[in-house]
Amino acid sequence: MLKSGNCKEVKVFHFPPDSFTTETRVAGKDLTDSSNARRTNDEKLGSSRKKIRERQMGTLAPVMEKQHSFQGEFMEEQESLRCVGANQGRKGGALEKQVSFQSGNVEKHGIKGRAMEKQERATMERQRSVRGFVEKQKSFRLVMERQLSFMNGGGERKKKNESPGKRGDSPLHIGARTGNLGKVMESIRCCNGTEELKQLLSNQNLEGETPLYAAAENGHSLVVGEMLKHMDLETASIAARNGFDPFHVAAKQGHLEALKKLLETFPNLAMTTDLLCTTALHTAATQGHIDVVNLLLKTDSHLAKIAKNNGKTALHSAARMGHVEVVKSLIGNDASIGFRTDKKGQTPLHMAVKGRKEGIVLELVKPDPAVLSVEDNKGNTPLHIATKKGRTKIVRCLVTFDGINLNAMNKAGDTALDVAVKIGNAELVSVLKEAGAATAKELGKPRNPAIQLKQTVSDIRHEVQSQLQQSRQTGARVQRIAKRLKKLHISGLNNAINSATVVAVLIATVAFAAIFTIPGQYEEDRRKGPLLLGEARIANEAPFLVFFIFDSLALFISLAVVVVQTSVVVIEQKAKKKLVFVINKLMWLACLFISIAFVSLSFIVVGKEDIWLAICATVIGGTIMLTTIGAMCYCVIMHRIEESKLKNMRKERSKSRSFSLSHMPSESEILNGEFNKKRMYAL
C-alpha cells in the first residue's frame, strides 16, 4: 500500500511503465462516469480510490516478488525507488484533486472542458517524467549488470591467463597430475585435428614435464592408458629436464600398473635411458621396487647387463643400497653379472661390503665364491674394502667363507690386516688375527720400493688436488661474502648520508630560529630607549656576541652540507666514503658550535644570582661533547690503522697465492673471525 504523507513509510514497488498509463485511463473513465451520473463527491472519491487500489494491487502482485529479490543486491536502487513511491503518492493526491475539481464545477461545461485539458496535460507530463525516471532506473540496472559481468569476466580471463602453480601446468597437466580422467578426456575431445592433439599431449611445463609424465609420476594408470591411445612412441618418450621420461619416472616411483600400460602400448620404452645412460631397471633397482624389477626382467632379461656411464649395472646399485630382494632377483636372472666390474674395477660384491647387510654378501657369494678374489684397479679385494670401511660384521662374514685369501696384497703392498692396523681399528685387527690373517712384514714380503714410491706420488697428487679444490671453494665463498659485505657497506654509507642531511636541516632550522627568539626580545619602540628599532636588548652583552658568532657558524655549516647533499651525486664507493668523511666532520663542528651557542645564552637566562646553573650546564655539556668527539676521533684513527694492516695482509697473500689446508676458513669464520672483525666503524 502507498502512503503519500511520509516517504519513510512507503513500501517500495517496482512499477512498470504500462501500469501508470492504465491507472490514468481508469481514472479518466471514472471521472466521466461520475460526472454523467451526477453522484456525490464522497461516492466518486470512494469509487475512484477503490478502483485505483485494486488495479495497483493486481498489477503489483508479481512485481513485489521480483523487487524483494532485487532489493538485497542494489540498496542504492531502493533509495531511488522510494522517491518514486513518494511521487506516486503525490500522483494519487493529484487525482483526488482532479475529482473534486471536476465535481465542484460540473455545471460549468466550458470551464470544465478547459480544466480537463489542463489536467490531462499535467497528467501526461507526470507520466512522462515517471517513465523517464523508470527508464533511468532500467539503464542504471543495465550498467550495474554490465559492470558485474565485466568484473566476473575479467576475473575469469585473469585466471585463464595465469599459470596454475610455479610449474606452469596446463589444464591437461593438472587433470593428469590429479588423476581426473573426465577432465583429461574432455581436453582430448576438444582438440580439432591430429596436429592439435599431438601438440596438446607433447606440451611441456616449465620443468619439461608432459601430461603423460605427470600422470605416470603419480601412478594414475587409467589416465596413462587414455593418453596412450592418442600418441606415438616419440611423444611418449619425451624426457623432462631431470632426464627422466614417463617410463623412467613411473619406475622410480614404483607405479606398477602405469608401467604395464606403457609396456603394453610401447614395449621399446624399457630400453630407453636417461642422461647418464641409466635404464628404468637400474632406477627401479636403486629404489628397491622389486615388483617393477621383476616386470622389467620379464619384459627383457638383457636389461640387467646394461651399465651406466661409470660402468655400474643395476646389481651394483642394488647391492650398494642394500636391497636384498632385488639382488636375489637380479642374480637369479643371470648369475654372471656378479663378476661385472665398473670403471674402478669393482664388482657388486665390492659395493655390497661397503654397506651393512650380510644377506646381500651371502647372495652374491653363493653362485660362485671366486668373486671373493676379484681385485679392483688398486688391487683391493672385497676384504680390503670392508676393512678400510670399518665394517666389522661384514669382515666376520667374509672370513668364514672357504677359499678366501686372507693375506691377499693390494698394489700398495698391504694386506687386510695392514689396512686394519693403519686405520687403528683394534676390533678388526683382533677378528683378522683370529681368522689367521697376517701383515706383509710377517709374511716376509717387504714392499716394493717402486710401488711404494708410486703410491706416495699418488697420495701427494690426491692431496694437492684436494687442496686446490678446497682453495677454489674457499675463493668462491670469499667472493660471495665480499659481495654481501660490499652491499652492507653501501647501505651503511647511504644511511649515513641521509641521516647527515636530516640533521643538517634540523640544525639550520634551530640556528635560524634561535637568532630571532633570544631572551629579552628586541626594541620595538625607538622613543622609549637609547636602542635602535629592532635592536636586541642584550646586544651589548658578551655572551650574546659569543652566541651570535657560533650560532651563525652552525647555521652556515649546516646549510653548506645541505647544498652539497642535494647537488652532488656520488656513485663510486671510495668517493662516497670521502664525501661522508668530510660531511661528518662538518656536522661535528655544527653540533659543537650550536652547543657553545646554547651554553653562552644560558649565562644570560639564569641571571647573575644563579650563574652556577650556567656553569654546571657548561661543564656537563662540554664533557659530553668533548668525550663523544674524542671517542669518534679515536675510532676513526683505529679504523685507519686496521685498514692499513689489512691492506698489507692482502698484499702478502696475493704474493704467496696459497692457503694452508689446515686453516680453511668457513663462511661464518670469514664473517665473524679475523677476516671481518669490524662490525662497525667510524668515518
QUIJO-V857357 format. One record per pair of residues at least 4 apart in sequence whose ideal C-beta (glycine too) atoms are under 7 Angstrom apart, sorted by the first residue. I is the first residue (numbers start at 1). J is the second residue. Records with the same first field share a line. If there is no record, write none. Layout:
BEGIN
I->J, J
END
This chain:
BEGIN
1->11
2->10, 85, 88, 89, 92
3->9, 10, 89
4->89, 90, 92, 93
7->82, 86
10->82, 85, 86, 89
12->67, 78, 81, 82, 85
13->60, 63, 64, 67, 85
14->63, 66, 67, 81
15->19, 20, 84, 134
16->63
17->131, 134
18->22
19->23, 59
20->24, 127, 130
21->25, 127
22->26, 55
23->27, 52, 55, 56
24->28, 123, 127
25->29
26->30, 51, 52, 55
27->31, 48, 52, 95
28->32
29->33
30->34, 47, 48, 51
31->35, 98, 99, 102
32->36
33->37
34->39, 44
35->102, 106
39->43, 44
41->45, 100, 103
42->46
43->47
44->48, 99, 103
45->49, 96, 99
46->50
47->51
48->52, 95, 99
49->53
50->54
51->55
52->56, 92
53->57
54->58
55->59
56->60
57->61
60->64
63->67
64->68
65->69
66->70
67->71
70->74
71->78
74->78, 144
75->79
76->80
77->81, 137, 140, 141
78->82
80->137
81->85
82->86
83->87
84->88, 133
85->89
86->90
87->91, 130
88->92
89->93
90->94
91->95, 126
92->96
93->97
94->98
95->99
96->100
97->101
98->102, 119
99->103
100->104
101->105, 115
102->106, 112
105->111, 112, 115
106->112
108->112
109->113
110->114
111->115
112->116
113->117
114->118
115->119
116->120
117->121
118->122
119->123
120->124
121->125
122->126
123->127
124->128
125->129
126->130
127->131
128->132
129->133
130->134
131->135
132->136
133->137
134->138
135->139
136->140
137->141
138->142
139->143
140->144
141->145
142->146
143->147
144->148
145->149
146->150
147->151
148->152
149->153
150->154
151->155
152->156
153->157
154->158
155->159
156->160
157->161
158->162
163->168
164->169, 174
165->169
167->205, 206, 207
168->205, 206
169->173, 174, 177, 205
170->203
171->175, 187
172->176, 184, 187, 200, 211
173->177, 205, 211, 214
174->178
175->180, 183, 184, 187
176->184, 211, 214, 215, 220, 223
177->214, 218
179->218, 220, 223
180->184
181->185, 222, 223, 226
182->186
183->187
184->188, 223, 226, 227
185->189, 226
186->190
187->200
188->197, 230
191->196, 197, 200
192->196
193->197
194->198
195->199
196->200
197->201, 230
198->202, 235
199->203
201->210, 211, 212, 227, 230, 231, 235
202->210, 235, 238
203->210
204->208, 209, 210
205->209
207->240, 241
208->240, 241
209->213, 214, 240
210->238, 246
211->215, 227
212->216, 224, 227, 236, 246
213->217, 240, 246, 249
214->218
215->220, 223, 224, 227
216->224, 246, 249, 250, 255, 258
217->249, 253
219->253, 255, 258
220->224
221->225, 257, 258, 261
222->226
223->227
224->228, 258, 261, 262
225->261
227->231
228->236, 261, 265
231->235, 236
232->236
233->237, 266, 268
236->246, 266, 269
237->245, 269, 272
238->245
239->243, 244, 245
240->244
243->274, 275
244->248, 249, 252, 274
245->272
246->250, 262
247->251, 259, 262, 269, 272, 280
248->252, 274, 280, 283
249->253
250->255, 258, 259, 262
251->259, 280, 283, 284, 292
252->283, 287
254->287, 289, 292
255->259
256->260, 291, 292, 295
257->261
258->262
259->263, 292, 295
260->264
261->265
262->266, 269
263->267, 269, 270, 299
267->299
270->280, 296, 299, 300, 303
273->277, 278, 279
274->278
276->308, 309
277->308, 309
278->282, 283, 308
279->303, 306
280->284, 296
281->285, 293, 296, 303, 304, 314
282->286, 308, 314, 317
283->287
284->289, 292, 293, 296
285->293, 314, 317, 318, 323, 326, 330
286->317, 318, 321
288->321, 323, 326
289->293
290->294, 325, 326, 329
291->295
292->296
293->297, 326, 329
294->298, 329
295->299
296->303
297->301, 303, 304, 329, 333
301->333, 334
304->313, 314, 315, 330, 333, 334, 337
305->313, 337
307->311, 312, 313
308->312
310->342, 343
311->341, 342, 343
312->316, 317, 342
313->337, 340
314->318, 330
315->319, 327, 330, 337, 338, 348
316->320, 342, 348, 351
317->321
318->323, 326, 327, 330
319->327, 348, 351, 352, 360, 364
320->351, 354, 355
322->355, 357, 360
323->327
324->328, 357, 359, 360, 363
325->329
326->330
327->331, 360, 363, 364
328->332, 363
329->333
330->337
331->335, 338, 363, 367
335->367
338->347, 348, 364, 367, 368, 371
339->347, 371, 374
340->347
341->345, 346, 347
342->346
344->376, 377
345->376, 377
346->350, 351, 376
347->371, 374
348->352, 364
349->353, 361, 364, 365, 371, 382
350->376, 382, 385
352->360, 361, 364
353->361, 382, 385, 386, 391, 394
354->385, 389
355->360
356->391, 393
358->362, 393, 394, 397
359->363
360->364
361->365, 394, 397
362->366
364->371
365->369, 371, 372, 401
369->401, 403
372->381, 382, 398, 401, 404
373->381, 405
375->379, 380, 381
376->380
378->410, 411
379->410, 411
380->384, 385, 410
381->408
382->386, 398
383->387, 395, 398, 404, 416
384->388, 410, 416, 419
385->389
386->391, 394, 395, 398
387->395, 416, 419, 420, 428
388->419, 423
390->423, 425, 428
391->395
392->396, 427, 428, 431
393->397
394->398
395->399, 428, 431
396->431
398->404
399->404, 406, 431, 435
406->416, 432, 435, 436, 437
407->415, 437, 438, 443
408->415
409->413, 414, 415, 440, 445
410->414
411->451
412->451, 455
413->440, 447, 448, 451, 452
414->418, 419, 440
415->437, 438, 439, 440
416->420, 432, 437
417->421, 429, 432, 433, 437, 438, 439
418->422, 439, 440
419->423
420->425, 428, 429, 432
421->429, 439
425->429
426->430
427->431
428->432
429->433
430->434
431->435
432->437
433->437
438->442, 443
440->445, 447
441->446
447->451, 452
448->452
449->453
450->454
451->455
452->456
453->457
454->458
455->459
456->460
457->461
458->462
459->463
460->464
461->465
462->466
463->467
464->468
465->469
466->470
467->471, 661
468->472
469->473
470->474, 661, 664
471->475, 659
472->476
473->477
474->478, 659, 664, 665
475->479
476->480
477->481, 667, 670
478->482, 670
479->483
480->484
481->485, 667, 670, 671
482->486
483->487
484->488
485->489, 676
486->490
487->491
488->492
489->493, 573
490->494, 573
491->495
492->496
493->497, 576, 577, 580
494->498
495->499
496->500, 580
497->501, 565, 580
498->502
499->503
500->504, 561, 565, 583, 584, 587
501->505, 562, 565
502->506
503->507, 587
504->508, 558, 561, 562, 587
505->509, 562
506->510
507->511, 554, 558, 590, 594
508->512, 555, 558, 559, 562
509->513
510->514, 594
511->551, 554, 555, 558, 594
512->555
513->517
514->551, 597
515->551
518->536, 538, 601
519->538, 601, 604, 605
520->536, 537, 538
521->537
522->534, 535, 536, 537
523->529, 531, 532, 533, 534, 535, 537
526->532, 533
531->535, 537
535->539
536->544
538->544, 604
539->544
541->604
542->546
543->547, 600, 601, 603, 604
544->548, 604
545->549
546->550, 596, 600
547->551, 597, 600, 601
548->552
549->553
550->554, 593, 596, 597
551->555, 594, 597
552->556
553->557, 593
554->558, 590, 593, 594, 597
555->559
556->560
557->561, 586, 589, 590
558->562, 590
559->563
560->564, 586
561->565, 583, 586, 587
562->566
563->567
564->568, 583
568->579
570->575, 576, 579
572->576
573->577
574->578
575->579
576->580
577->581, 683
578->582
579->583
580->584, 683
581->585, 683
582->586
583->587
584->588, 683
585->589
586->590
587->591
588->592, 629
589->593
590->594
591->595
592->596, 625, 629
593->597
594->598
595->599, 621, 625
596->600
597->601
598->602
599->617, 618, 621
601->605
602->606, 614, 617
603->611, 614
606->610, 611, 613, 614
611->615
612->616
613->617
614->618
615->619
616->620
617->621
618->622
619->623
620->624
621->625
622->626
623->627
624->628
625->629
626->630
627->631
628->632
629->633
630->634
631->635
632->636, 682
633->637
634->638
635->639, 681, 682
636->640, 682, 683
637->641
638->642
639->643, 681, 682
640->644
641->645
642->646, 678
643->647
644->648
645->649
646->650
647->651
648->652
649->653
650->654
651->655
652->656
659->664
665->669, 670, 673, 675
667->671
668->672
669->673
670->675, 676
671->676
672->676
END
